[in-house]
Structure formats: structure tokens, C-alpha cells
């Protein structure tokens, strides 16, 4: 930004005192269970359910997710599951319904795990599949986006 003139160089030197590199959550699979338990503790206080914990199937599902939204997305998923689970452990069934569409396809140690198995037409798919489906059903654009 400084090189293109979009940001003042003197201001950049003032705010750029110390840089911390934090890899994306998809590259820190081993941290997901601890982060999820921490977030669960935060949301558990709001819902007053002290005996709630994450079941093994939920942890496995969380670890296999791509996490394009990083920790914020994880927090939203845990809060969603906390709201849906009335009692007992949180299982994979309590996770959001769209959650299983973005599973990792690469190996666990692969740092280029950005490709995920999602249905054509999902958010992030710019191949025109949504337009093709709309044309196949002969429905208008307004009808398609209201549903």
C-alpha cells in the first residue's frame, strides 16, 4: 500500500512496530479442539449449562473443516451448537447444516489445503452454476434469490 501511494510511509513506520504472524486455522488443526472447548466455556456461561462438552464426532468434524472464516467462524459454529443442544454433549448433529459441505480434501500435513468439497453454486463458487440452475428451472432472478 505504501509503494502504490495508498498509505503514508511515515504512518506505516509508526504503527508497524511489531509484527505477529498467525497462520490460518486450517493450518493449525491441532489447536481446534482446545479453541473449541475455550469458546464452549464462554458460551456455556451464557446458556447456564455447565455439563456441556464436545463429543468426539463433533471434534472430528471440526478438525476436518476448511475454516475460511478462521476463529470467528469457529466461534459462530460453537455458539450455534450451544444454542441447539439442550443437554448432554454437543455432537456433530448440533453443528450448522451447511457445515459438512466444506470438508478438507488435502492431507493433514498439507499446507495448501484451500480446496474443499462444496456443492456447485455455494458461496464462493463463481463458475456460473447458480445461473445455469436458474435457467434450467426457468425461474426469474428475483424468485431465485428470495428462496
C-alpha positions as CSV (number, residue, x, y, z in Angstrom):
1,X,0.0,0.0,0.0
2,X,2.9,2.3,0.7
3,X,4.5,1.5,-2.6
4,X,1.3,2.4,-4.5
5,X,0.8,5.6,-2.6
6,X,-2.4,4.5,-0.9
7,X,-0.9,4.7,2.6
8,X,1.5,7.2,4.2
9,X,5.0,5.9,4.7
10,X,5.7,7.8,7.9
11,X,2.4,6.5,9.4
12,X,3.3,2.9,8.4
13,X,6.6,3.1,10.4
14,X,4.7,4.3,13.5
15,X,2.1,1.5,13.6
16,X,4.3,-1.3,12.2
17,X,6.4,-1.7,15.3
18,X,5.9,-5.4,15.9
19,X,4.6,-8.0,13.5
20,X,3.0,-11.2,14.6
21,X,2.4,-13.9,12.1
22,X,-0.6,-16.2,12.9
23,X,-1.2,-19.0,10.5
24,X,-4.8,-19.7,9.4
25,X,-6.9,-22.1,11.5
26,X,-6.9,-24.7,8.7
27,X,-3.1,-25.0,9.2
28,X,-3.4,-25.4,13.0
29,X,-5.7,-28.4,13.1
30,X,-4.2,-29.5,16.5
31,X,-5.4,-26.3,18.1
32,X,-9.1,-26.6,17.1
33,X,-10.2,-28.8,20.0
34,X,-8.7,-26.5,22.6
35,X,-10.1,-23.4,20.9
36,X,-13.5,-25.0,20.6
37,X,-13.5,-26.0,24.3
38,X,-12.5,-22.5,25.3
39,X,-15.3,-21.0,23.2
40,X,-17.7,-23.5,24.5
41,X,-16.8,-22.4,28.0
42,X,-17.5,-18.8,27.0
43,X,-20.9,-19.6,25.5
44,X,-21.8,-22.2,28.2
45,X,-21.9,-19.3,30.7
46,X,-24.5,-17.5,28.6
47,X,-26.7,-20.6,28.4
48,X,-26.2,-21.8,32.0
49,X,-25.4,-25.4,31.0
50,X,-22.3,-26.4,33.0
51,X,-22.3,-30.1,31.9
52,X,-21.9,-29.5,28.2
53,X,-18.8,-30.7,26.3
54,X,-17.9,-31.6,22.8
55,X,-18.3,-35.2,21.7
56,X,-15.6,-37.0,19.7
57,X,-17.6,-36.9,16.5
58,X,-18.1,-33.1,16.8
59,X,-14.3,-32.6,17.3
60,X,-13.5,-34.8,14.3
61,X,-16.0,-32.8,12.2
62,X,-14.5,-29.5,13.4
63,X,-11.0,-30.7,12.6
64,X,-11.9,-31.7,9.1
65,X,-13.5,-28.3,8.2
66,X,-11.6,-25.8,6.0
67,X,-12.3,-22.7,8.2
68,X,-12.3,-19.9,5.6
69,X,-13.6,-17.6,8.4
70,X,-10.9,-18.7,10.9
71,X,-11.6,-18.4,14.6
72,X,-14.6,-16.1,14.1
73,X,-16.3,-18.9,12.1
74,X,-15.4,-21.4,14.8
75,X,-16.9,-19.2,17.4
76,X,-20.1,-18.9,15.4
77,X,-20.3,-22.6,14.9
78,X,-19.8,-23.3,18.6
79,X,-22.4,-20.7,19.6
80,X,-24.8,-22.2,17.1
81,X,-24.3,-25.7,18.6
82,X,-24.6,-24.4,22.1
83,X,-28.0,-22.9,21.3
84,X,-29.3,-26.1,19.7
85,X,-28.0,-28.5,22.3
86,X,-30.4,-28.7,25.2
87,X,-28.4,-31.1,27.4
88,X,-25.6,-33.6,27.2
89,X,-22.6,-33.4,24.9
90,X,-22.6,-31.4,21.7
91,X,-22.4,-33.8,18.8
92,X,-21.9,-33.3,15.0
93,X,-25.7,-33.2,14.7
94,X,-25.7,-29.9,16.6
95,X,-23.4,-28.2,14.1
96,X,-24.9,-26.0,11.4
97,X,-26.5,-27.8,8.4
98,X,-24.2,-26.1,5.9
99,X,-21.1,-27.1,7.9
100,X,-20.5,-30.5,6.3
101,X,-20.2,-29.1,2.8
102,X,-16.7,-27.7,3.3
103,X,-14.6,-30.6,4.3
104,X,-10.9,-30.7,3.8
105,X,-9.7,-32.7,0.8
106,X,-6.0,-32.5,1.4
107,X,-3.9,-34.4,3.8
108,X,-3.5,-33.3,7.4
109,X,0.1,-32.0,6.9
110,X,-0.6,-30.3,3.6
111,X,-0.4,-26.5,3.9
112,X,-2.1,-25.9,0.6
113,X,-5.4,-27.2,1.8
114,X,-7.5,-24.4,0.3
115,X,-9.6,-26.6,-2.0
116,X,-12.7,-28.1,-0.4
117,X,-15.6,-30.2,-1.5
118,X,-18.5,-27.9,-1.8
119,X,-21.6,-28.1,-3.9
120,X,-21.6,-26.1,-7.2
121,X,-23.4,-22.8,-6.6
122,X,-22.4,-22.4,-2.9
123,X,-20.9,-19.2,-1.7
124,X,-17.5,-18.8,-3.3
125,X,-18.4,-20.7,-6.4
126,X,-18.2,-18.2,-9.3
127,X,-18.4,-20.7,-12.1
128,X,-22.0,-19.7,-13.1
129,X,-23.6,-22.8,-11.7
130,X,-26.2,-20.7,-9.9
131,X,-27.2,-19.0,-13.2
132,X,-27.3,-22.3,-15.0
133,X,-29.6,-23.9,-12.4
134,X,-31.9,-20.8,-12.5
135,X,-32.1,-21.0,-16.3
136,X,-32.8,-24.8,-16.1
137,X,-35.7,-24.2,-13.8
138,X,-36.9,-21.2,-15.9
139,X,-37.3,-19.1,-12.8
140,X,-36.6,-15.4,-12.6
141,X,-33.6,-13.9,-10.7
142,X,-35.8,-12.3,-8.1
143,X,-37.5,-15.6,-7.3
144,X,-34.2,-17.4,-7.1
145,X,-32.6,-15.1,-4.6
146,X,-35.7,-14.8,-2.4
147,X,-35.9,-18.5,-1.7
